[in-house]
Amino acid sequence: MTEEFNSPVLSELQWRGFIQDVTSEALDEALADGKLTLYCGFDPTAKSLHVGNLMGIMALVHFQRHGHEALALVGGATGQIGDPSGKDEERELLDTETLQANIDAIEAQLQEVSERAARKEGGGGIDVVNNADWLEGFSFLHFLRDVGKCFSVNAMMAKESVRARLEEREQGISYTEFSYMLIQAYDFWHLYTDRDCRLQIGGSDQWGNITAGTHLIGRKTDPEAPKAFGLTFPLITSAEGKKLGKSVDGAVFLDGELTSPYDFYQYWVNADDRDCGKLLRLFTLLPREEIEELEGTIERGENRGEVQRKLAYEVTSLIHGGEEADKVVKASRMLFGEKIEGLTDRDLEAIFADVPSTEFGFARLESGEFGVVDALAETGLQKSKGAARRLLKQGGAYVNNERVTDKDRVLGREDLASESMMVIRSGKKKYHVLRFVEE
């Protein structure tokens, strides 16, 4: 989008790459004139948000930083149906217990991430609302009278999210899916009347749903009423054409239990040079001058991974906190010789996921007779105990990246790098993980 904006927030969002389409040029004037309330919806079909949802979160944060009121809507009601937008197949309906667990988890994530971002600016977090609060008590008859009468079926069928299902899917589209845009339109109407919310934002696949909302507000208000607007973000792909937030293991989640902080950090560290500028603009709060300097490092051919590490640290600290990000950075260095200590089993497994491992009983570790020589030989790092002794004498054996030269050194619980694991090394690069279990 090449249009120049007058409002500070749209100018920044345009520079950062957030704007695909807006419903009206008047949005710029409305944002420049004063404080505006806006919202972005988040679908609770999983128990965690993922990297793709960061576009919406970061956009809300930027609006809030510029003095506007940002709302995050969790679809407790719409999540019972499933949005057809951008999906090849109709979603399976979730049971009530699963849906509620997802809602609780996502509400907590939105609060944590937005509060962490706001602290950088000295502000508060984003207000989270749930559309089940106003939709679950709404009767079907009242919905048809108050909402359905405002829409033409012909216009609804022309929407891309509906048209594609009719033309490209053998089973067509269910009435449930077909009705989804009306429910989302009512969300916008409710927030417009209840919270004076005049702007809805979302991904480009939400254009039809968003414009349904502006249409409903236009039909239910007089011409002199304040106008409602929509804004969408572009689909973000990598230089190789891969969808944002997809790794070889699937989606990259914001929940540390589903995607460990270490793996989350590594996702960004592995970014292509060609993508770093775009990702820095979209997913960090770094100022323009600093981002452009980092982009210049790449353009001059001087980047040796520091741009990726800066990107990874900033995003990881935003999602998991600065303390966790510092821990991950330290863990990353352990692969390059830094002492391995103070980790959880989960951390250590993530770092050494591709390293061979051998399981031993804790009794062996507590026997006082399990030496480094035994560990090197029994894991196959050395062909025999004799070869292991020679390695120790030559200074090529390591326990948790600390050199061991004593051929009589015995391993004990104090050598564990995590709750139940330690790492031994032969030479510069041959690692092996020892896993201890109760027998």
N, C-alpha and C positions, 0 to 999 in steps of 0.2 A: 504494500500500500504506500503510495508516494505522497498522499495529501499531507500538508503541513498543518499541525494543530496549534491552537493558542493556549489551551489549558495545559498546565505543567504535567499533569498525570498522563494525559494522552500523548504528549510529546515524549515523555520518558518511556512509556509502554511501546510507542512506535519505534524508538531507537533500540529498545531491547528485543523487539521482534514478536510482541504479543498480539498485534492487531491484524486480523484477517479481514473482517467486515464489521461495519456499524450500520444500524438501521436508519440513522438519520444524521446529517451533518450538524443538526441542532444539538447533538450530545456534547460537542466540543464547547459550545456556548454555555450550556447548562452547567458543565463541570467548571468552567472558568468563572461563572457568576457566583458560585458559593458551594457549600457542602451538599453532597448528594449521597443518598443511601443506595447501595447495590447489593446483589447477592450472586452466589454461584452454588450450584447444586452438586452433591456428591452421592453416588449410588452405593448403598450398603449391601451389595451382592457378595462381598468377600469380607473377611474379618480384618482386613487391613487395606489402607490406601496404597497405591504404588507410584512409581516415578512419574507415570503419565498424569496423575492427579496433581502433581506439583505445579503444573501450568496454572491451574485455577487458584491454588493456595497462594502462589507468588503474586499473581495478579491482584488478589484481594489485599495482600500485604502492601503492595505499591499504592493502591487506592487509599488505604488507611494511612500510609506514610504521608500522603498528600492532603490529609485532613478530611477525607470522606469516611462515611460509616459503612463498614464491610460486614456482611452477614454470610455465614456458611450454612447452607441448608442440607441436612441429612434426610434422605428420602425414606423415612420410616413407613410412609404410606405407599409411595410410588415404588419402593423396593419390594413391595408385595406383588407387584405386577411385572416389572422389568421393562426397561426402555429399549425399543427396537432399533434405535439410532446406532448405526455403525456395526450392527451385528448380523451375521449370516443366518443364525438360527434363533428361534424363540428361546428365551431363557427358561430354565426350570424354576418353578416357584419354590421359594424357601419356606420351611416351616417357621412358626412364630418364634420358637426358642432360638433357632439359629439366626434369624433376622435380628432379633433384639440384641443378641450377643455382638453381632456385626455393628449395629448402630452404636452401642455403648463404646466399642473399641474405636470406631472411626470418630465419634464425637471427641473422645479423649485425645486422639492423634491431632485433630484439627486444633484443639485448644493448646496442646503442647507446642506444636510447630509454630503456630501464629504468635503465641506468647514469647517463644524464643526469638522469633524475628523481631517482635515489637521491642524487646529489651534492648536490642541494638540501637533503637531509636528513642528509648525511654518512654514507650507507650504501653498500652495493654493489648490483650489478645483479641481475636475476632469473636464476635457473638455467634454462637451456634444455635440454630433452630431446627425443629423436626416437623415435617409437614403432616405427620400423623396427628399432631395436636389440633389441627383444624379440619382434616379430611375424614378422620375415622367416624366422626359423628354426623357426617353429611349424607343425607338420604339420596338414593338414586333418583327419585322423582325431582327433588330439589335441584340436583345436579343437572338434570336434563332441562329443567325450566330456566335455571340461572346461567348455565354455561353452554349446554348443547345447542340452544336456540340461536346462539351468537355465531355459529360456524356453519359454513356450507360444506357438505360432504364432497362436492366437486373440488373445492379448494384443498380440503384435507388429503384427498387422493393424489393431488398434484405435488404434495410435499415429497421431497427426495426419500425420506426415511420410509414412507408408505409406498411410493411408486416402485422403489427397488424391490420391496418384498413381493409386490404383486407381479412384477415382471421376471424376477430372477430366482424366486423360490417356488418350488413345486407346490408346497402346501399353502402358499399365499401368506396372508397375515390374519391373525386371530382378532376378534373384536377387542380383546383385552389390549393387545398391542396398538390397535387402531385408536383406542381411546386415550392412550398415554399422553399424547400432546395436549389434550383438553385438560387433563389433570395437572400437568405442568403449567399450562396457561393459567389455571385457577390459582396455583401457588403464587404466581407473579401478581395476580389480581389481589389475593389476600394480603401479601406483603406490601403492595401498593397502598391499600386502604388502611392496613393495621400499623405499618411501620414507615409509611411515606417513601417506600422503596421504588425508585424510578428506573433502575438499570439492572438487567440480568446479563451475566457474562458466562461464557462456556466455550467448549471446543467447537470447531467448525461443523461437526456432525450434529450439533444442537441447534443449528440455525432455524430449522423448521419449528422446533419446540419453542424457541425464544420468540420468534415472530408470531407464533400463535398467541403468546402472552401479550405482546404489544397490541395485537389485533383485539383481543378480548378487552383489554383496558380501554382501547379506543372506542369500542362498541358500548361499554357500560358507563362512560363518562361523557360530559358535554364537551364541545369543542374548546372551551376556555380552560378546561382542567389541565394541570401540568402534564406534559407529554412523558410517555414511558419509552425506554430505549433498550436496545440490545447490542452486544459486542461479542464477537467470537475470535478465538485464537486459531492460528494455522495448525495443521498436522505437522508435528516435528519428526523428522527422520534423520538418520546419520548420513554421512557422505557416501556410505555404501548402500543407502536406501533402506536400512533397517529401522523398524519402528522404535521410537523412544521407550526406554524402560524394559526392553526385552534382552535377556542374556541367554546363554546356552542352557541355563537351568530353568528358564521361564521368566515370569515377571519379577522385577526388582521391587520388593515391597518396602514400605517404610517401617514396618514392624520388625524389630531386631530379632524376634524369634523365628520369623519366616525368612528374612534375609539378614544374616549377621552383619553388624556394623563393619566388620572387616571386609566381607564380600561387597557390601554397599560401597565402601570406600574404593575397592578395587574396580568396581564398575566404572567409576569416574576416572580413575587413574589410567584405565585402558582406552580412554577416549582418543579418537584420531585427532591429529593436529588440526585438520580441516574443520572439526566440529567444536573445538575448544572455545573460540570466541563466542559462538552462538550459545553454548551451554553456560558460559560465564555470565552472559547478559540475562539469560532466562532464569537461571537457578541460583544466583548469588545476589547479595545486596551490595557487592563491591561498587564503588563509584565509577563513573564513566572513565575518568582519567586513568585509574588503575587498570581497568579492563583493557582499555586501548593500548596501554603500555605492555600488558601481557600479550595482546594480539600482535604487537610490534615485535616482540621476542620471537614469535613464530614466523612472522613475515621475513625477518632478517636471517632466518635459519639458525637462530641461536638457542632454540629450545632444546633442553636435554631432559625433559620430563618435569621441569619445575612448574610449568603452566598447568599440566594435568594434576600435579600434587596440590597446587593451590586450589584448583577447582574442586578436587576431591575433599580437601580439608574443609572448605567453606560449606559445601553441601552437607557433608557428614555432620559437621558441628551444628548446622541448622536443624537437621532431622534428629540426631541422637545426642546433641549437646557437646560443648567444647571438651569436657573431660573425657568423654568416650572417643572423640576424634583424636585427642592427644594419645590416648591408649592405642588406637588403631595405627597411628603413625609409628609409634614405638614398636608395635608388633610387626609392622611391615619391614622395619629395619632388621628384625631378627633373622630374616632370610638372608641377610647380607653380613651376618657375623655378630650382631649385637647380642648380649647375654639374654637368654630366654628365661624369663621369670615373671611371676605375678599374673599369670594368665588363668582363665577358666578353661575347662576342657573344650568348651564350644569355641573359644578363641583359638586355642591351639589347633583344633581340628580344621578350622577354616584356613589358618595360615599354612598348615602342612597337609592340605587335603590330597595332594598328589604324591605324598611321600609314603613309601612302604611302611607297614607297621607290624609288630608282633605282640601277642598278648601273653602276659605272665600273671601268675597269682600274687597277691599282696604278700602271702606267706614267704614267697621267694625273696621279696624285697626286705622282709623283716628278719630273715634268717641270719644275716651277718656274713653270709657266704656267697652272695651274688656280686661278683666283681665286674669291673669294666671289661676285663678280658673275656669273661663269660658272655657278656652282652654283645660284644663285637663279633664273637664267633657264632653265637646262637641266632643272631639276626641275619647272618650271612654277609655282614659288612666286611668281615675277614674270613678267609677260607679255613683257618684253624686258630687255636689258642696261641700257637707259636707265632703265627703271622700277626695276631693281635698284639702280642708283647713287643714285637719289632716295631709295629706302628706307634705304640706308646713311647718307646725309646727314641723314635725319630721325631716325636712331637706332633704327630698327625692325628691324634685322637681327641675328641671333644665330647663333653657332656653339657648339654644346654648351651653350646657355643663357648664353653670355657675349656681351655686346653688342659688335658690330663696326661701326665707323664709317668705317674707311679703305677707300676704293673700290678701292685697289690691293692690298688684302690677298690674299696667295697662300696656298692651303691645302697642307699637307704632312703627312707621317706623324705629326708631333708633335700634330696636331689630332685624331687618332683618339681616340674615347672608349672603344673596345674594340679587339680584335685587328684588326678590318677595317671598322669602322663609325664614322660620326660623324652628328651630328644638327644640321640647320640649321633656323632658325625665322624666320618672317616675322610681325611683330606679336606679339600676345599668345598666340595659340593655333594658328597654322598651322605644323605641324611637317612635316619631311621627313627621312627617313633615307637617307644615302649609304652604299652597300655597295661595298666595293672587292674585286676579285677578281684573281687572277693570270691573265694572258692567254696 
